[in-house]
Every structure is written in structure tokens, then in C-alpha cells.
């Protein structure tokens, strides 16, 4: 395998980078090209064993590249696998034409791209055996002992935060009370304490501590911190790739302003992501509701009843029979993946990685085993798509109007359930943020759907009236 060379041709730098990472890790030599012309030149120079070819590119599309390759005898027999967002349509039409032997549909997982390469090269070598690429089953939820350890870990963290806040209230409150009294105003010490408590909720304290650890690990008892830096200088994708390649176990803390996300690693995989100070769309409740595991009324009532509890939300939902263990794991998997995708968009902030011999109790409890390669591949795809979305939707404060005439002409039956859900929330008043909050979908999904509806003129941007 080490001697086999794969040429990847795609106009997306991020796709090139991730596919190169995946295939290099699998033992192949990988050459990349950013368009059809570069791809043909690279094929002439290196004569690869296989070409992975994006179908939609500027200058030359995938079919034109194949036709050019087919006209050169030394390149005509190289097998080509097409990559396309419309894989079925393109594949059914062009497979078995001019060297095209297979196709894969974007977005694809690392397992999919690796399997396509392995199978194609095996067929090319006329091997009768095909490698099986079976995804390992996710491990069962942790036993009670680990669940209890996770709850204890959570309780200890909350107790530490409460103790820190009490200390701040005592010292700062005393100074503020004395200062205010010295200026001839009356204020009760308890009132000052309430002000400070409201200003420093748990998520704010967590973010401040995370920022401290990231900027100065030695001040936070961080002797185990082995990697720390600035996201403006070291992209998070490179940090994740490094931790994955080295099969590290530990905790990666990423902070930006008041937001903090912790990625729990084990053996190079992400066991779970936890967060504080982030948008509501990344809270577990959104995924519980989005998967229709509970009604909003039931969830709100449950959250109100547990306001003082330090137990993990998911564990309580399972224990009380609101959701199954499998449903909870799927919701946490979705939540963790969405948090990673959001982190990949952060261009500023700090990160710190602490290596440990074993995963945290919370991470061991979730045991998601999310592949870094898979997260990067989907995350990069989203980053690319966000760039396109933001050309048309440059602010989440935009307000849209429905085009009722166009909707009547098209017919609601031709729209997906998600498109209809977003369309119902477009009323000339709701901002994109409002639509995200009410739809129980993420900002990426809502923005993508709105851009699609805008492109077919089912909605239009509301324009503020001009004063005359």
C-alpha cells in the first residue's frame, strides 16, 4: 500500500487537506491539485494509481478532466472515482465511462473515502478479496460506578465554583459596601452580594477559569498542560489533527470571550464535548426536543424541578424514564459534533490541552469515540458552506418576508418538512436568530435553508423604509 499513490483533485482547499490527512494516515502517498488543469499536470508527472476527482470545478469539470486523461495513453487506464454532492445523478450517468469506475456522494466520512480507495485499488490489482470496513459499535453506556463518578465530578466542579463566588462576594462586597457608604449612600451588604452573584453565574465563572488556564496554565495548577496557544496563530483543526494522530488522552479546553468548550479525548478520539457560555442551540435540550424525545412543556417542567440539582441532566432523564440510554447517547453525539463544528469556525481565542492517563469521568461515561478525521471532514465542509452562506446572509439580524405568490405557484407539497418549518417562521418580524431559536434547529441548518429559499425567491429580505 505504501507504494500506491492517490491524486486528489478538488477546488476546496479544506477538502484537499482533510482527504490528504485521511489517506496519508491510511498509508497512501497523496498528491493534491486545486483544479482540472493542475490535476492533469500532476497525473502526467506522477502517474498515480488512482484519481479522486471533484465533479464540479471551475475551468474544467470532472467529465472534461476524464476526457483529457483518456486522450493520453499513459493516463487512460488510471481508475477515477468521482466526488459529487449529486453522486447518484452523476455516478449513474458517468460510471464505466472513460476510466470512471465509481463515485462517492459529498459529504462523505473518512471511512467512506478510505473504503472507496481500498476497494478500487483492490479491484485494479484483480484481487478477489475485498477488505471489510466495519465501523466499531459504540460502547454501552458506563456502569453505575462511572455514572456516579461523573455526577461526583460535576458536583465537585459546581461546589468549587460556588466557593469561589462566595469568596469573591465576601471580599469584593466588603470593599464595595464601604466605598458606597463612604460616599453618603446606604446599601445593604446582602444587596451587594446579590449584584456580584448575578454578575458571575456558573457559566461565566467557568469561562473565566478556562481563559485563565489557557493564557497561564501555571497559575491554574496546570503542570499537566502540554499544549497551549492562540487560535489566531494556530488553527484549531491543526490541534485536533495532532491530538488525533498522536492518540492523545486528556482534556482540550477552548475559550473565546465568555464561551468555553471542553473536548474530552481518549486514544485520539473525542469522547464528549461540554460547554458553558455558548448559544442555546448547543445545549442538550435542543437535541432532546429536535429528536422528538420530549415535548417542550415536559422539558421545561423538568428543568424547573431540577434547578438546584447538580446531577447530570441526561442521567436524570434516563433514570426517570423520559428517554432511553440509546436516545441520550445519540443526542449527546449530535451535541458534541455540533460544538466541534462551531469551534472550527473560531478564528480567535485560546486553547489548552492537558494530558491524562485516563479520560475524565464525564468523558468515560459518554464514550462516544468520535473520530477526529470524521469531525474535521464534516467541519471543513461546513466552513466552506458557511463562506457561501455569508455572501447572501451577512448577519443573523436579517429579517425576511415570504413570497406568497411564488409559494402558491410552487405548492407546499414540493418543500421538505424542514423548509416548511423555517418558512412558517418567516413573517417579516423574526430575525434569523429568532427563527433559529423557535425552529429548534442549528444556525447552520437554518441559514442554509434560508439561503436556498432565497435563491428560489420564496423569501426576500425585508428592506427598511427610506426616510424622505
C-alpha positions in Angstrom: 0.0 0.0 0.0 2.8 2.4 0.9 3.9 2.5 -2.8 0.4 3.3 -4.1 -0.2 6.9 -5.0 -3.6 8.7 -5.0 -4.2 12.0 -6.8 -6.9 14.2 -5.2 -8.4 16.9 -7.4 -10.8 19.4 -5.8 -11.2 23.2 -5.8 -11.9 23.2 -2.0 -8.6 23.6 -0.1 -10.2 22.3 3.1 -11.5 19.1 1.4 -8.0 18.6 -0.1 -6.4 18.9 3.3 -8.7 16.6 5.1 -8.7 13.9 2.4 -4.9 14.1 2.3 -4.8 13.6 6.1 -7.2 10.7 6.0 -5.4 8.8 3.1 -1.9 9.6 4.4 -3.0 8.1 7.8 -4.2 5.1 5.9 -0.7 4.6 4.4 -1.1 6.1 0.9 1.1 8.6 -0.9 -1.2 11.6 -1.6 -0.8 14.3 -4.3 -3.3 17.2 -4.4 -4.4 19.6 -7.2 -6.8 22.6 -6.9 -8.4 22.4 -10.4 -8.6 20.3 -13.5 -5.5 21.8 -15.2 -3.4 21.2 -12.2 -4.8 17.7 -11.9 -3.9 16.7 -15.4 -0.3 18.1 -15.0 0.0 16.2 -11.7 -1.2 13.0 -13.3 1.4 13.4 -16.1 4.2 14.0 -13.6 3.3 11.3 -11.0 1.2 8.7 -12.9 -1.0 7.9 -9.8 -2.6 4.6 -9.1 -6.0 6.2 -8.5 -7.6 9.7 -9.0 -10.2 11.1 -6.7 -11.9 13.8 -8.8 -14.4 16.5 -7.8 -17.1 16.7 -10.5 -18.0 20.4 -10.2 -14.9 22.7 -10.5 -14.1 26.0 -12.3 -12.2 25.9 -15.6 -12.8 22.2 -16.2 -15.4 19.9 -14.7 -14.8 16.3 -13.8 -16.0 14.9 -17.1 -13.7 17.2 -19.1 -10.8 16.2 -17.0 -11.5 12.5 -17.6 -11.8 13.1 -21.3 -8.4 14.8 -21.3 -6.9 12.0 -19.4 -8.4 9.4 -21.7 -6.8 11.0 -24.7 -3.3 10.3 -23.3 -2.4 6.5 -23.5 -0.2 6.5 -20.4 -3.0 8.1 -18.3 -6.1 6.5 -19.9 -6.1 3.4 -17.7 -5.9 5.2 -14.4 -9.1 4.5 -12.4 -11.1 7.6 -11.4 -13.5 7.9 -8.5 -15.9 10.9 -8.8 -16.8 13.0 -5.8 -20.0 15.0 -6.1 -22.8 16.4 -4.0 -25.1 14.8 -6.6 -23.4 11.5 -6.5 -26.3 9.3 -7.6 -27.2 11.5 -10.6 -23.6 12.0 -11.7 -22.5 8.4 -10.9 -25.2 6.6 -12.7 -24.5 8.7 -15.8 -20.7 8.5 -16.0 -19.5 5.4 -14.2 -17.8 3.0 -16.6 -17.1 5.9 -19.0 -13.5 7.0 -19.7 -11.9 5.4 -16.6 -14.6 6.4 -14.1 -15.0 3.3 -12.0 -17.0 4.5 -9.0 -18.4 7.6 -7.3 -19.0 8.9 -3.7 -21.5 11.4 -2.6 -20.5 14.5 -0.7 -20.4 14.9 2.3 -18.6 11.7 3.0 -17.0 10.3 6.0 -13.3 9.2 6.4 -14.5 5.6 6.4 -16.3 6.2 3.1 -13.3 7.8 1.3 -10.9 5.2 2.6 -13.1 2.3 1.6 -13.6 3.7 -1.9 -9.8 3.9 -2.3 -9.2 0.5 -0.9 -11.9 -1.2 -2.9 -10.9 0.5 -6.2 -7.3 -0.3 -5.9 -8.0 -3.9 -4.9 -10.1 -4.3 -8.0 -7.4 -2.7 -10.0 -5.0 -5.4 -8.7 -7.5 -8.0 -9.7 -7.8 -9.2 -6.1 -10.7 -11.5 -5.3 -10.8 -10.4 -1.7 -12.3 -7.1 -0.5 -11.3 -5.5 2.8 -14.2 -5.1 5.2 -14.6 -1.7 6.7 -16.9 -2.3 9.6 -17.4 0.6 11.9 -17.0 -0.4 15.5 -20.1 -0.4 17.6 -20.3 2.4 20.1 -19.6 1.0 23.6 -22.5 0.6 26.0 -23.2 3.4 28.5 -21.0 3.3 31.5 -21.9 1.3 34.6 -23.4 3.0 37.7 -19.9 3.4 39.2 -18.8 5.5 36.3 -22.1 7.4 36.2 -21.7 8.2 39.8 -18.2 9.3 39.3 -19.3 11.7 36.5 -22.0 13.1 38.8 -19.5 13.5 41.6 -17.1 15.2 39.2 -19.9 17.6 38.2 -20.9 18.2 41.8 -17.3 18.9 42.8 -16.9 21.4 40.0 -20.1 23.2 40.9 -19.1 23.3 44.6 -15.7 24.7 43.7 -17.4 27.4 41.6 -19.8 28.3 44.3 -17.0 28.5 46.9 -15.0 30.8 44.5 -18.1 33.0 44.0 -18.7 33.2 47.8 -15.1 34.3 48.3 -15.5 37.0 45.7 -18.8 38.1 47.2 -17.2 38.3 50.7 -14.1 40.3 49.7 -15.4 42.4 46.8 -18.7 43.0 48.6 -17.0 44.4 51.7 -15.0 46.8 49.6 -18.0 48.0 47.5 -20.2 48.4 50.6 -17.5 50.5 52.4 -16.9 52.6 49.2 -20.6 53.3 48.7 -21.2 54.1 52.4 -18.2 56.5 52.3 -20.0 58.5 49.6 -23.0 59.0 51.7 -25.2 56.3 50.2 -26.8 53.4 52.0 -26.6 49.9 50.7 -27.0 46.5 52.4 -24.1 44.1 52.2 -26.5 41.3 51.1 -27.7 43.5 48.2 -24.1 44.0 47.0 -23.6 40.2 47.3 -26.7 39.7 45.1 -25.3 42.0 42.5 -22.0 40.1 42.4 -23.7 36.7 42.3 -25.9 37.8 39.3 -22.8 39.2 37.5 -20.9 35.9 38.0 -23.2 32.9 37.1 -21.7 29.5 36.8 -21.1 29.6 33.1 -19.3 33.0 33.4 -17.0 31.7 36.1 -16.2 28.6 34.1 -15.3 30.7 31.1 -13.1 33.0 33.2 -11.3 30.0 34.7 -10.9 28.4 31.2 -9.4 31.6 29.9 -7.0 31.8 32.9 -5.9 28.2 32.2 -5.4 28.9 28.5 -3.4 32.1 29.0 -1.4 31.0 32.0 -1.6 27.3 32.8 1.0 27.6 35.5 -1.3 29.9 37.5 -4.1 27.3 37.4 -2.1 24.4 38.7 -1.7 23.3 35.1 1.6 21.5 35.2 0.0 18.8 33.1 -0.8 21.3 30.3 1.3 20.1 27.4 -0.1 22.3 24.6 -1.4 25.8 24.7 -1.8 28.6 22.2 -3.7 31.3 20.3 -6.3 30.3 17.7 -5.3 33.3 15.6 -1.9 31.8 15.1 -2.6 28.0 15.3 -5.9 26.9 13.8 -7.9 24.5 15.9 -8.1 22.0 13.1 -4.3 21.5 13.3 -4.6 21.0 17.1 -7.3 18.4 16.7 -5.4 16.6 13.9 -2.3 16.4 16.1 -4.2 15.0 19.1 -5.9 12.5 16.8 -2.7 11.4 15.1 -0.9 11.0 18.5 -3.8 9.2 20.0 -3.8 11.5 23.0 -6.0 11.2 26.1 -6.9 14.3 28.1 -8.9 17.5 28.1 -8.7 20.2 25.4 -10.2 23.5 26.7 -11.0 26.2 24.1 -12.2 29.7 25.2 -13.4 32.8 23.4 -14.8 35.6 25.4 -17.3 34.1 27.8 -17.6 30.9 25.9 -15.8 27.8 26.8 -15.8 24.3 25.2 -14.1 21.2 26.7 -13.3 18.3 24.4 -12.7 15.1 26.3 -10.2 12.9 24.4 -9.4 9.2 24.7 -6.9 7.5 22.4 -7.2 10.3 19.9 -11.0 10.2 19.7 -13.4 12.7 21.1 -15.4 11.0 23.9 -17.6 14.1 24.5 -17.8 17.8 24.3 -19.1 20.0 27.1 -19.6 23.8 27.0 -20.5 26.9 29.0 -21.4 30.4 27.9 -22.4 29.2 24.4 -25.6 29.8 22.4 -28.8 27.9 23.5 -28.6 26.0 20.2 -25.7 23.9 21.6 -27.5 22.9 24.8 -28.6 19.3 25.2 -32.2 20.3 25.5 -32.3 21.4 21.9 -31.3 17.9 20.7 -33.7 16.2 23.1 -36.5 18.4 21.5 -35.2 18.1 18.0 -35.2 14.3 18.1 -38.8 14.5 19.5 -37.8 12.6 22.7 -39.8 15.0 24.9 -42.3 17.9 24.4 -41.1 21.4 25.2 -43.6 21.7 28.0 -42.4 18.5 29.7 -38.7 19.5 29.3 -39.4 23.0 30.7 -41.2 21.5 33.7 -38.4 19.0 34.3 -35.7 21.7 34.1 -37.7 23.9 36.6 -38.0 21.0 39.0 -34.2 20.3 39.0 -33.0 23.9 39.2 -30.9 23.2 42.3 -29.7 19.8 41.3 -26.0 19.1 40.5 -26.8 15.8 38.8 -26.1 15.5 35.0 -29.3 16.3 33.0 -29.0 13.3 30.7 -28.6 10.8 33.6 -31.7 12.1 35.3 -33.8 11.9 32.1 -32.8 8.2 31.6 -33.3 7.3 35.3 -36.8 8.8 35.4 -37.7 7.1 32.1 -38.1 10.2 29.9 -35.6 9.0 27.4 -33.7 5.7 26.7 -30.0 5.3 27.2 -29.5 4.9 23.4 -31.6 8.1 22.7 -29.5 10.0 25.2 -26.2 8.8 23.6 -27.4 9.9 20.2 -28.4 13.4 21.4 -25.0 13.8 23.2 -23.3 12.7 20.0 -25.1 15.3 18.0 -24.5 18.0 20.6 -20.7 17.1 20.8 -20.3 17.1 17.0 -22.1 20.4 16.6 -19.9 22.0 19.2 -16.8 20.8 17.3 -18.1 22.2 14.0 -18.7 25.5 15.7 -15.2 25.6 17.2 -13.7 25.1 13.7 -15.2 28.5 12.8 -13.5 30.3 15.7 -10.6 32.4 14.4 -9.7 33.9 17.8 -9.5 32.5 21.3 -7.2 30.3 23.4 -6.7 26.6 23.7 -5.0 24.4 26.3 -4.6 20.6 26.2 -4.0 18.7 29.4 -2.8 15.1 29.0 -4.1 12.4 31.4 -3.6 8.7 31.7 -7.4 8.2 31.6 -10.4 10.0 30.3 -12.4 12.2 32.6 -15.4 10.5 34.3 -17.8 12.6 32.2 -16.0 11.6 29.0 -15.8 7.9 30.1 -19.5 8.0 30.8 -20.4 9.2 27.3 -17.7 7.2 25.5 -18.8 8.4 22.0 -15.5 7.6 20.3 -15.9 10.3 17.7 -13.2 10.2 15.0 -11.2 13.4 14.6 -10.9 12.7 10.9 -14.7 12.5 10.6 -15.3 15.6 12.6 -12.7 17.6 10.5 -14.2 16.4 7.2 -17.7 17.4 8.0 -16.5 20.5 9.9 -14.4 21.7 6.9 -17.4 21.1 4.6 -19.5 23.3 6.8 -16.8 26.0 7.0 -16.8 26.1 3.2 -20.6 26.2 3.0 -20.7 29.0 5.6 -18.5 31.1 3.4 -21.1 30.7 0.6 -24.0 31.3 3.0 -22.4 34.5 4.4 -22.3 36.0 1.0 -26.1 36.2 1.0 -26.8 36.3 4.7 -24.2 38.6 6.2 -26.0 39.0 9.6 -28.2 36.9 11.9 -30.2 40.0 12.4 -31.7 39.9 8.9 -35.4 39.7 8.6 -37.2 38.0 5.7 -40.7 38.2 4.1 -42.5 35.3 2.5 -43.3 35.5 -1.2 -46.9 34.2 -1.0 -47.5 34.3 -4.8 -44.4 32.2 -5.5 -45.2 29.8 -2.7 -48.8 29.3 -4.1 -47.4 28.7 -7.6 -44.8 26.2 -6.4 -47.0 24.4 -3.9 -46.1 23.5 -0.3 -46.1 19.8 -1.1 -42.8 20.2 -3.0 -41.0 21.6 0.1 -39.3 19.4 2.7 -40.5 19.4 6.3 -37.5 21.5 7.4 -38.1 24.0 4.6 -41.7 24.4 5.6 -40.8 24.7 9.3 -38.4 27.6 8.5 -40.8 29.2 6.1 -43.6 29.3 8.7 -41.3 31.3 10.9 -40.6 33.9 8.2 -43.1 36.6 8.9 -41.4 40.0 8.4 -40.6 40.3 12.1 -38.5 37.3 13.1 -34.7 37.8 12.6 -32.6 34.8 11.6 -31.7 34.4 15.3 -35.4 34.2 16.2 -36.0 31.6 13.5 -33.1 29.5 14.9 -34.5 29.7 18.4 -38.1 28.8 17.5 -37.3 26.1 15.0 -35.1 24.0 17.3 -32.6 23.7 14.5 -29.0 24.9 14.5 -27.8 28.2 12.9 -26.1 26.2 10.1 -29.2 24.3 9.1 -31.5 27.4 9.3 -29.1 29.6 7.4 -28.6 27.0 4.7 -32.4 26.6 4.3 -33.0 30.4 4.2 -30.3 30.8 1.5 -32.0 28.0 -0.5 -35.4 29.6 -0.1 -33.9 33.0 -1.1 -32.4 31.5 -4.2 -35.7 30.2 -5.5 -37.4 33.5 -4.5 -39.8 32.0 -1.9 -38.5 34.6 0.6 -36.9 38.1 0.2 -35.0 40.3 2.6 -37.1 43.0 4.3 -35.7 46.4 3.4 -36.1 49.2 5.9 -38.1 52.1 4.6 -36.1 55.1 3.5 -36.9 58.4 5.1 -37.8 61.2 2.7 
